[in-house]
């Protein structure tokens, strides 16, 4: 075994995975309220190197030191920092100033309905007066959000012909009357949140919804927290690291070629 080949190989594979995450961030740079992902790296567990066919030590060869086979992806994490706000002046566009998520009743292709969470507040009012997401999923009120209940009685219904005003607490006001409350919750541990797709998050077993002090801003949307310039710089860094791994493999391949075809050749 040539250790350098394994070290270079694992490093290149790690850079490829990092590039996949970075490319996804760039692809969603203009996605409303998208939260970028990052990666960590860690080495493989150390192994004790021993002398081959060593009979000087009973039960095995003498240990000559620890080696590691390289690096691999540690974990993929999500950066939940708030993105900048973009003014739309649309009465059904909302953003959260602080930690928290809107709760929606999501229905999958099999017809199963469950509660999902999102920072994307680009809502609209359908023909029946219900407040829905751009994909048609119903936005939940405060009771449905806190209890995780996607029942119909927890949908938000307004008068589509009346002006909608929403204050910082999420109270929906029409004709000087409170007609509902946006369901906004936070979580005690974001490790129990996973990205579901379609800009939604799923709460895993063990996660708990808690009250939030986030302020609701009407007529604005939260932008992605992806910094395109930083991501492009990171892309160059990844490319350089990948190329370094390629050069290591090429160099070792040349050395092995000489060892096998020149030094080890029998004349």
N, C-alpha and C positions, 0 to 999 in steps of 0.2 A: 504494500500500500504506500502510495506517495501522499503524505499528509497535505502538501500544498495544493494538490488537485481538489481534495475535499474542502479545504478552507476557501479556495477561490470559488468553487461550485456553490457552496452554501451562501457565500456572500452575494453572488450574482442572482441566485433565486430570491434572496431577501430583497434585493434592490428591485426585482421585477414585481414583487408583491407590493412594495412601497409605491412603485410607479402606478400600479392599478388603483390604489387608494387615491393618490394625487390626481390621476386622470378623472376619477369620479368627482372629486372636489371641483375641478375646473369645469367639468360638464354641467355642474349645478351652480355655477357662480351667479347665475341670474335667476335661480329658483327662489321663490319667496320663502324667507325664514329658514332656508336650508342651513343645517349645522355641519360644518366640515369635520372630517375624520383625520386622525393621525395614527401613527404606528410607533411602537417601541421595539427594540431589538434585544436579544439576549443570547448568550453563548450556549452551546450544548453542554451537558453535564461533563465534568472532567473525568477522564479515564486514566487509570494507572498504566503506564507503559512498562513492559517487562522484557527481559532478555529471552530471545527464542532459544529453545533447546538448552537452557541453562540447568546443569545438574548439580551446581554448587549449593543450591538451596533446596531443602526437602519440601516436596509438595508443589513446586512451581519455580518459575524463574525469578531472579532478583528484580525488585522494582527499581526502575531507573528515573522515575519522575512522572509528573502529570502532563497529559496532553488534552487538547480540546479540538474537536473537528470543525470548528468554525462558528458561524452565527446563524440564527434563524429568527423569524418574526415572533416578537413577544406577545403583543396584543394590539388590537385595533380599538381605539377609543374615540369618543365623540366630544368635540369642543362645543359646549352649550352656551358660550358667551353670546350676548345679544348683538345682532347686526344693526346697521344704521337704519333709520326710518326714512321712508319715501312717501311724500304727500301725494295722495290721489284725489282727495275731496269727494270720494265715493262714500255715501252714508253707511254702506254695509261692508266697508273695509276696516279691519281692526288690527291693532298691534298691541303687544304686551310689553310694557315698560317694567321689566323685572323678571324674576323667575316664575314660570308657570306655563300652562298649556291650555288650549281650548279643548273641550271634550266633544266628540262627535259620535253618532251612532252609525258605525260602518257596516255595510252589508256586502259580503263577498259574493263570488260568482255562484256558490252553492245555495245562496239565500240565507246564510247564517249571519245574524246581526250581533255585533259586540261593540264595546266602547273602545275607541282609539283616541289618540291625543295628537295635537298638532300645534305648531306655532303660526301656521299659515292662516291668517284671518281674512282671506279674500272670499267673503261670503256673498250670497245673493238671496233674494226672496223669490220663491217659486210662485206658480199661479195660484196655489192654495194658501199662500200667505206664510208658509213655513220658511224659516231661515235655514239655508242649506249651504254646503260647500260647493265649489265649482264642479265637483264630481257628482253632486246630487245627494250627498249624505247629510242627514239631519244634524243640526247643531243642538247640543243638549243645554238645558238650563242648569242652574246651580245645584239643584237637588239631584238631577241625573248624573252630573259630573262627580259630585262628592260620593254618591252611593254606587257609582259605576253601573247605573241602570239605564239601558237604552230603550226603555219602554216608550210608547207613543205619548203618554201623558207628560213626559219630560222633554218633548220637542218644543221649540220656541216658535210660536205663531204670532204674527203681527198683522196689522191692517196694511196691505200692500199699497193702498192709496193715501196713507197718511205719512207725514214726515217722521223719520226715525232719528231719535237722539239717544246717545248712550254716554253715560258719565263715567268717571274713572273707576267706579266700583262695579261697572258692568250692568247697571240698571238700564233697561230699555224703556224709553219714555215716548209715548205718543199721546197727543191731545192733553198734555199736562198730567198724564196718568202713567204709572209704572205698569207695563204690560208683561214684563218678564225680566230675567237676569241671565246674562251670558254665563255659561258654565266654565269657570276657570279654576284649575287646581294646580297644585305643585306636588312634589313627591319627596319623601324623606331620604331616599337613596336612589340616585340616578343609575346605579349599577343594575337596577331591576328594569330599566327601560331598554328596549331594543327597537331598532329601526324596522318598521314593517314594510315600507315601500309606499309610494304615492304620497310622500312627505308626511307620513303618519308614524306614530310610535305606539308600541304595544307594551303594556305593563305586565311583567312576568309575575308568577306566583312568589309571594314574599314581599312584593312592593306595596307601599301604602300611600294613598292619596291624602294630602294634607291641605289645609287652607293656605292661600297665597296672598301676599301683599302687593302683587303686581298690579300696576295701573293700566286700565284699558284706554287706549288712544283711538279715537274714531277718525276716519278719513285718511288713515295712513297705513302702510304695510311695512313689515320688517324685511329688510333685504338679507341676502345670504351673508354669513360672516366669513366667507372665503376671500382672502386677499390674493388677487390674481398675481400681483407682482411677486409676493413671497412664494407662491406655489410655482411660478416659473423658475425662480432662483433655485428652489428645491429640486425641480426637475433637472436642471443642469448638474446639480451636485450628484443626483442619482445616476445620471448618465456617465459622469466621470468615474464614479465608483464602479459602475458596471464595466466600463472599458478597462479599468485597472485589473479587474478580475479576469477579463479576457486575455490581457497581456501576461498575467501570471500563468494561465493555462498554456498559452502559446510558448512561453519560455520553458516551462517544465516539459512540454511535449518535445521541444527541440533537444533538451537534455536527454530525455529517454530515447529519442531516436539515435543520438550519438552513442549512448550506452549499449543499445541493442544491435545497431548496425555497424558501428565502427570499433568501439573498445571490445565488445563481446564477440566480434566476428573471428572465426577460426580460419587462419590462412592456410 
